Amino acid sequence: MQTFKTIMPYLKKSYRHILGGIFVLILVDIVQLITPKIMQYAIDNIQQRSIDNVGLIKIALIIIALAFAVMILRFFWRMLIIGNSHRIEKGMRQDFYDHLLSLSQNYFNKSKIGDLMAYATNDLHSVRMLFGMGLIAAMDIVLMTVASFSFMVSIDFKLTLLAIIPMPFLSITITYFGRKMHRRFAKVQAAFASMSGRIQESISGIRIIKAFSQEKSELEKVDEVSMEYVNQNISMAKIAGFFHPFQGFVISCSMIITLYFGGRATIRGDITIGGFIAFFQYLGMMVWPMIAIGWIVDMYQRGTASLKRLNKIFDAVPEIDDSQANHNITKLEGKIDIKDLTFRYEDDLPLIFKDISVCIDSGKTLAIVGPTGCGKTSLIELMVRIYNPPKNTIFIDDYELYRIPLKVLRRDMVLVPQDIFLFSETIANNIRLGNPDATMEEVYEAAKIANVYEDIMEFDHQFETVVGERGLTLSGGQKQRVAIARALLTDPQILILDDALSAVDTKTERHILRRLIATREGKTTIIIAHRISSIQHADKIIVLDDMVIKEHGTHDSLIRTGGIYADLHEKQRIRARLEDEEEVQS
């Protein structure tokens, strides 16, 4: 039952549809089981010449009415059970996505997007088939087998025993091959996930592949995972290729036994011709359950293998949660205090920070500089709880970080990351992402502050221009400025720019930051930048290096100190002067 723990709530919620479908299915089977008896009655009476034309017409009309009833009833059980299976699939997919949204960044660092896509498509499809057609077939097997067997016994007990002699061989085969199918299908799903991941990665990086002329190499990689998927499916098909024909062989043996011994009994007069034909029809009705057993075994193994894979996702516990939150906290002012922060991502990984402390008052601007890999991005990711910091190390408005509800934290503290992601939507909708109710005037104003308004107005469709996936139709600088406009539109109390203007020139960067600081007066801003000229206005600047804060102060005080910051500033001045001279010479 542990395998079905994820699906049980959906089954309980939709039990009325399931029970209604089963009830209608029983009615269908009853109607189908009546038909052979009517045929037996008609044939026996024809043989005895005890029925006239009117009687035959009545019987024909009854059979037509029964066939029409079966047609109508089958429509309803399909709507009830198969329709319900689609609703279950939709509900599971929604909850699957909701659960993924609740998981921390660390989970996605260790997972492949292709695998998650396979779970959301192929695995959920297998579960739907199990609780759609699989459920119908399972119920039909039980009902038709018991009822057909009972009618066969009522016609001739001995002939029934002879007809079911081959059946135990079928049970043994089902048990043996069912286990093999389960293991093989798990490998098929794993191969599908691997193939999906490789193809998704190749398509996402198509521009890089073309830039480095790696089409052939990438094609070989895709071909390799595709062949593995083919091989796993062939391995699965080999089992089915023996299992299903063996079913047909067993059924044929049963038919031959019935034909031989039932024919002899009819010749002797032990069974009427009508009884023999009805017996054969009931045996034919038992054939469907025997065939369906193989089908059910296949769907069951596929469905349970997929459920086990899905259970692993649903069992993943979010590292970032509100378990310690104080829900009376509804707003942030912007004071940030970091005290003796020591952090590493995993126990076996090196330290990122060692006993660092810094404080910034509400409404002030903090700049963070340092060499590549010193932990600038890690520090702000801890502030916004993309990763969990050690307890009692980060405080906002004197509240310990874990006490602040995530909804409040993510609403009032907005991060513009290095890696900009834009959706394949209009520019206006991308800017409105955090504030869907914003007016176009507000969108325009945010774009103007981010210095991207003029660029957008040059497009044919202006703000209604649809950007490609991940914003590929925009330049790097345009993407960064659209992302800044998106953050500004939410008007957060704390805004963090993680090297978010690295793709624009120095002059544009300075212009944007000047307008941004003026607009955000009284609100906290944190800026990570490599250009010293862009952060000279900051109220406090810290220099991160070698796990600690090596220097801190204002721009002027750090220049006077003559340390790392001053050295970096001087190097950038020389570089800028050389670039200006090169421009003049050219």
N, C-alpha and C positions, 0 to 999 in steps of 0.2 A: 504493500500500500504506500510505502514511502515514495515510490516512483510517481504516484498519482496525486501527491500532496498539493502540487501547484494547480492541477486542473480541477480538483474537487470543489473549490468555491464556485467556479463557473457552472459546474454540473448542478450544484445545489440551487443556484440562482435560477436556472432554466429547467428545473425538474418538471414543471407543468408542460412545457413543450415536449420534453422527452417522453413523459407518461402518455400525453395525448398522441404522440407519434406511434408509440408502442401499441396503444389501444386500436388505432386505425390499422396498424400492421396486422394485428390479430384478426380484425374483421376481414382484411384482404385474404389472409390464409384460410379463414373459414369458408369464404366464398369459393376460393380455388379448390378446397377439399370437397366441396359439395358437387362440383362439376363432374368428376369421374363417376360418382354414385348415380347421377342423372343419366350419364352415358350408359352405365351398366344396366339401369332400368330399361332404357330405350332399346338397347341391343337384345337383351333377354326377351322383351316383349315382341320385338320384331321376329326373333327366332321362333317364338311360340305362336306367332300370328295373332296376338291378342291386343294389337293396337292399330288404330285406323289413321287416316291422313290428318284428321283434326288433332289427334293425340300427338302425332309427330310434329305438327306445326306448333302446338303448345310447348312441347319440349324444346324445340328450336328457339322459340321466343324467350323461354326461361334461360337458356344458355346465353343468348344475346344480352339479356338483362343482367345476368351475372357478370359477363365480360365488361359491360358498360360500368357496372358497379365497381369492378376491380380497377378500371381505368380512373374513375373519379377518386376512389379511396387512395390509390397510389399517388395521385397528385397531392393529396393532403398530407400523407406521411412524408413525402419528399419535402414539402414546404415546412413541416414541423421539425423534422429531424435534421435534414441537410441544411435547411435555412438556419436552424439553431447552431449547427456546427460552424457556419460562417460567422455567426454572431460571437461564438466562443473564440474563434480565431481572431476576430477584430478586437475583442476585449483583452485577450492575452497579448496581442501585439501592442496595444495601447499601454498596458501595464508593464510590458517589457521595456518600452521606450521610457515610460515614467521612471522605472527602476534604474535604467541607465543614466538618466538625468540626475538621479540622487547619488550616484557613485562618484568617488573622488577622482581627481586627475591621475592619481597614482595607479588606479585600476586600468585606465586607458593607456597608460605608459607601457603596461605589460600585455595588453590585448591587441589583436589585429582587427582592423576595421572590417576586413573581408569575412573573418569568423563571425563577428557580430551581425553582419548582413545576412550570412547564411542562417544564423539562428532565427532572424526575423522573417525569413522567407521560406527556405526549404524545410526547416524543422517545424515551423508552425503549420505549414501545409500538411506534413505527415501527421501531426496531431489532429488537424481538422478531418483528415480522411479517416483516422481511427474512430473519432467520435461522430462521424457522419455516416458514410456508407458502411464503415466497420461496425458501428452499433446496430444498424439495420440488419446487416448480414448475420451478426451474432444472434440477435433475437430470432431472425427468420430460421436460422439453423436449428435452434432449440424447438421452436414451434412446429416447423414442418417435419423435422425428424420424428418427434414424438407422435404427432398426428398421423403422418403417413405410415409410420410403423404400426400404429394402432389399427388403422383401416386395413393394412396388409394382413395383420393377424386375424382380423374379423373375416377376411375372405378365405385365407388358408394358412394355418399356423405353421405347418411343416415347410411349405414353400417359402414362407418368410424366413425361417431359420436357415434354410439353404441359401437364400439370396444374400444374407448378411455374413456369410462365412468369410469373404475377403476383407471385411471391415477392420478387424484387428490389425492387419498389416498396415492399413492407412494410419491408424493411431500411432503405431510405432514409428512410422516414417515422419509423421508430423512432429513428434517429440524430438527426434534426432535432428531433423533439418531445421526446426524452429530455432534451436540454440545457435546453429551455424549462421542462420540468416541474421540473427540479432547482432552477432559479432561482426559479420561482414558489412551490415548496413551502417554500423557505427563508423567503420573505416571509410565507407562511401561518403558519409556526411563530413568526416574530417577532411577527406580529399576535396570535396566540394568547397568547403570553407577555405582551404588553402588556395584553391584555384581562384575563388572570388577575390581573395585578398591580393593575389598577385596581379590579376587583371585590373582591379581597382587602383592599385599602386601604379601600374604601368600607364593607365589612362591619365591619372592625376599628374604624373611626371612626364607627359608626352613631349612637352617643350624642351625639357632637359635632355630627354632621349634623342630628340632630333638635333639639338645643339651639339651633342657630342658624337653624332652619327652611330648611335648604339642600337639602331632598329633591329639588326640581325641578332645581336646578343640578347636583347630583351625578348625577341620572338622565340628564341631558343628556350629561355626561362619559362615563358608562358606555355610553350609546347611541352616542356617537361612536366609541369604540374597538370596540364590537360591530359597528358598520357597517363599519369598516375590516376586521375579521376576515371579515365576510360578503363584502365586495368582493374580498378576496384569494382567498377560496375560489371565488367565481364566476369570477375570472380563471383559476384552476386548472381549474375545471370546463369552461371554454371550450375549453381544449386537449384535455382528455379527451373532450369532446363531439364533437370532430372526429376525434381519433385512433382511438377505439374503433369508431365507425361505419365509418371507412375500412378498418379491419381486417376488419370484416364484409363490406365490399364486395369486398376482395381475395379473401377466402375464397369468396364467392359466385361470383366469376369463375372460380376454380379448379374449383368444383363444376360450373358450366355447361360448361366445356371438357371435363371428364371425362365428363359425361353425354352430350354431343354426340358426341365422338370415340370414347368407350368404347362407346356404344350402337351406333354404326355398325360398330365392330369386332366386336361381339357378333353383329349381324345377319349380317355376312359370315362369321362362324364363326371369326374369328381368335382370339377369346377365348370361353371357355365362359361360360354364364350364372352358374355358381358362381364363376368367376374374376372376372367383372365385379362381382358383389356383394361378393366379398372385397376387390377393389380399392377399391370405394367405402367399405367399412368401414375399410380402412387409411388412406384419404384422410381419413375422419372422425376417425381417431386423430391424424392430422397437424393437423387443425383445432384440437384442444385446445392443442397446443404453440404454434400461431400466435396463438390468443387469449391464451394464457398469457404470450406474449412481451410484449404490451402491459401485462399485469398486473404482470409481473416488472419491466419498465421503470419503471412507476409506483412499485412498492415499493422498487426499488433507489434511485431518485432521492430518495424520501422518507427511506429508511433512511440513505443516505450523508449527506444534508443534516443529519439529526439527529445522526449520528455526529460530523460536523464541529463542530456546536454543543457536543456533550458533550466533545469533545476539548479545546475551549477551557477548559472547567472543570477537567478532569483535568490540563491543562498548567499551571494556576495553581500557582505554587510558594508554600508557606507561608512567610510572613515570620518567624513565630515558630517556632523549632525547637530541637532539642537537639544541634545539630551541634558545639557547643563545651562541652557539659555534662560535668561530672565525676561519673560515676555512683557514685563512692564516697561522695558526699554523700547521706545518707539521712534527715537530720533537720535542722530549723532550730531555733535557740534564740530568735532574735528581735531581735538587735542590727541596727540599720539605719543605714547611713552613706551620705549623699549628698554627693558631692564635685564642686564646680565644674560643675554640670549646666547645660548650654545646650541648648535643644531647640526645634525647630519641626516641625510635622507634615509639611510638604512644603517643598522648597527655595524655592518661590515664595510661601510663606505667612509671615506675620510671626512673630517670636520669641514663644515662650510663657514661657521661662525664660532668664535670662542669669546664668551663673556663680553658681548658688545652692548653698549647702552647709548641711547640717544632720545631726546625729547623735542617735540615741536608743538608749539601752542596753536590753538585754533585760529584759523584765518591767516596763518603764515605759509611761506613757501620753503620747502626743503629740497635741496639738490643733492644727488648721490653720484659721485664719480669714482672711477677706479679702473684698473686694467681689466681686460676681457677675462671672464671666468672667476672674478673675485667674489661673486655672490650678490651682485646688485639686484638682479631679477629674483633670486631666491628670497631676498629680504622682503620685497613687496608681495611676493606670492604667499609668504607667511602672514603678512598683514591682512590680506583679503581672504585668508584661509583656503587657498587652493590646496595648500598642505597645512597640516596641523603643527603649530609650534609647540615647544614645551610649555607646560602650564606656568602661569604667573610670570611670563616674560614679556608679553605684549598687552598694553592697556590702551583703550580708546575712551576718552572722556572719563578716565579713572575707573572704567569698567574693565575687568579682566576679559580678554578677547572671547573666551568660551561662553561668557555670560550674555553676549550680544546675539540676538536671534539672526540667523543667516539672512532672512529676508530683509531685515533692517541694514545689516552689514553690506549686502550686495546692492541695495538701493542707494545708500548714502555714500558708499565708497566704490568708485568706478575706475577700472583699470583699462588703459589703452595699451595692449601688449605689443611686443616687437613684431610678432607674427600676425599680421592683419588678416582677418577673415571677413570677406563680404559674401553675402548670399546672392544667388542668381535671381535677383529681384531688381526693381527699379532703384535708382539712386535715392529717391525720396523715401522709399520703404526701408532701405538699408539705414538711412539716417534716423528714421522713426522707430527703429527696432526697440529701443529702451523706453520709448514714449509714444505708443501707437496713436494716441489721441491728439498729438501735436498738430497745430495748423500749418499750412504751407508757409505762412509768414514766419513762424518760429523756425521751420526747417531752413528757410532762406537766411535768417539771421545767424543760425548756428554755422551754416556754410560760409557766411561772410567772415565770421570770427576765425574760422579754420582756414581762411584764405583759399577756398576751393570754389567759391561761388562763380567767379568769372570763367574758370575752366569748365564747369558744368554747363553754363549758359552757351558755351560754344558748341556743345553737342547738338545734333539734329533734334533730338527729343528732350533736351535739357534735363530736368529732374526726373522725367519719365523714362530716361534711357535705362535699358535693362543691361546690367553688367554681367559678364560671363561668370561661370563657376569660380568662386574664390576671388572675384573681381579682376579676372584676367584681362578684360578689355581696358582697364585703367592702368596708368603708370604707377610705379611704386610710390612716388610722392603723392599722387592723387588718392591712392588707396589710404595712405596714412592720414591725409587731411579729412577724407570722408569719415574715417574711424574717429577722429577727434571731434568732428561735428556731431557724430552719433553720441559720443560721451557728453558733450556740452549740452545737448538737447535734454538730457535727463537732469541737468542742473544739480550734480551731486555735491554734497557737503565736502567730500574729499575726492580730489581727482588725481590719478596717478598716471603719468606718461612714462612708459618704459622704452626709452630711446625711440619714441613714436614719431620723430621728425628726422630720422637718419637719412631718408631718401630725398630730402629737400635741400636746397642750397642754404648757405649760412644766412644770407640776407632775408630770405623767406622765413626761415626758422625764427630769426630774431623778431621779425614783424608779427608772426603768429603768437609767439610767447608774450610779446608786449601787449597785444590786444587781449590775450587770454587772461593775463594777470590783472589787467584793468577791469575786465568783465567779472572776474571772480574775486573781487575785493571782499574781504571778510570771510573767505572760504579757504580751506587748506588745499595746497597743491604740492605734490611730490613729483620731481622731475629727475629722470635718469638720462644723462646725456654724456656724449664724449667730447662735445665742443664746449670749451670753457666760456667762449664768448656768449653762449646761449643761456648760461646760468649765473651770470655775474649779479643779477638782480635779486637772487635768492636770499631770504632772511638767514638761512643757515645752510652751509655746505659741509658734507662729510666725505672723507676719502677712505674707501674700503680697500684693503689689501692684506693678503696673508692672514685671513680669518678675523681680522680686527679692524677697528676704526683707527687709522693711523693719524688722521688730522681732522679737525672740525673748526668751523668758524665762518665768518663772512668772507667774501671774495678779497676785500682789502687786507683783512687780518691774515689770511692764508698766504697772500702774496708777500707780505712783510716777513712771515715766518721763514720763507725760502725753502720749503720742503718739497714733497712730491707734487703737490698742487701747483706751486710756483714753477717747478720744472716743466710740468705738463703745459702750463699756460705759455711759457716762453717758447717751447717747441712749436706749439700751434701758431704763435705769432710769427715765428720765422717761416713756417710752412706757408702761411697766408701771404706773407710778404713776397716770398718766392713765386707763388702762383700769380700774384698781381703783376710782378715783373715779367713773367712769361707771357701774360695776356697783352701787356703793353708792347713787347717785342714782336708778338705775332700780328 
